[in-house]
């Protein structure tokens, strides 16, 4: 499994694994990263994308809802003018 939780690195690896025909491995890796950083919107989005790729839309929907909530929190905490 992967040893990094950097969202960009995990996202790139997950995309690569899916393109290589290994979506189940991609799912394992993104879920492992989410266990460490559960509220990261990029990881949540990657996890939802893999599930959609696997035609598990019912599993992807709650993750997408978490992405929206996380982005709303980030935007509401940003300084004015950003």
C-alpha positions in Angstrom: 0.0 0.0 0.0 1.0 3.6 -0.2 2.8 5.4 2.6 1.8 9.0 1.8 -1.3 10.9 2.7 -0.4 13.9 0.5 -3.7 14.4 -1.3 -2.0 15.3 -4.6 0.2 12.3 -4.5 -2.6 10.0 -3.6 -4.8 11.4 -6.2 -2.2 11.0 -8.9 -1.5 7.4 -7.8 -5.2 6.5 -7.7 -5.8 7.9 -11.2 -2.8 5.9 -12.5 -4.0 2.7 -10.8 -7.5 3.1 -12.3 -6.0 3.8 -15.8 -3.9 0.6 -15.4 -7.1 -1.4 -14.7 -6.5 -1.7 -11.0 -9.5 0.2 -9.5 -9.8 -2.0 -6.5 -6.2 -1.3 -5.5 -6.9 2.4 -6.1 -9.9 2.2 -3.8 -7.7 0.5 -1.1 -5.1 3.2 -1.3 -7.4 6.2 -1.2 -9.4 4.6 1.7 -6.1 4.1 3.6 -5.2 7.8 3.1 -8.7 8.8 4.2 -8.3 6.8 7.4 -5.5 9.2 8.3 -6.9 12.5 6.8 -10.7 11.9 6.8 -11.8 15.5 6.0 -9.5 16.3 3.1 -11.8 17.3 0.2 -9.3 16.1 -2.5 -9.1 12.6 -0.9 -12.8 12.5 -0.5 -13.3 13.4 -4.2 -10.7 10.8 -5.3 -12.5 8.2 -3.2 -15.9 9.1 -4.8 -14.4 9.1 -8.3 -13.0 5.6 -7.8 -16.4 4.4 -6.5 -18.1 5.9 -9.5 -15.6 4.2 -11.8 -16.6 0.9 -10.1 -20.3 1.8 -10.6 -20.8 2.2 -6.9 -22.7 5.4 -7.1 -24.6 4.8 -3.8 -21.2 4.6 -2.1 -19.9 7.7 -3.9 -22.8 10.0 -3.0 -22.1 10.5 0.7 -18.4 11.2 -0.1 -19.5 13.8 -2.6 -21.7 15.4 0.0 -18.7 15.4 2.4 -16.7 17.2 -0.3 -19.3 19.9 -0.6 -19.4 20.3 3.2 -15.6 20.4 3.5 -15.3 23.0 0.7 -18.0 25.1 2.3 -16.1 25.1 5.6 -12.9 26.1 3.9 -14.6 28.9 2.0 -16.4 30.2 5.2 -13.1 30.3 7.1 -11.2 32.1 4.3 -10.3 35.7 4.9 -12.6 38.3 3.2 -11.7 39.1 -0.3 -10.5 35.6 -1.3 
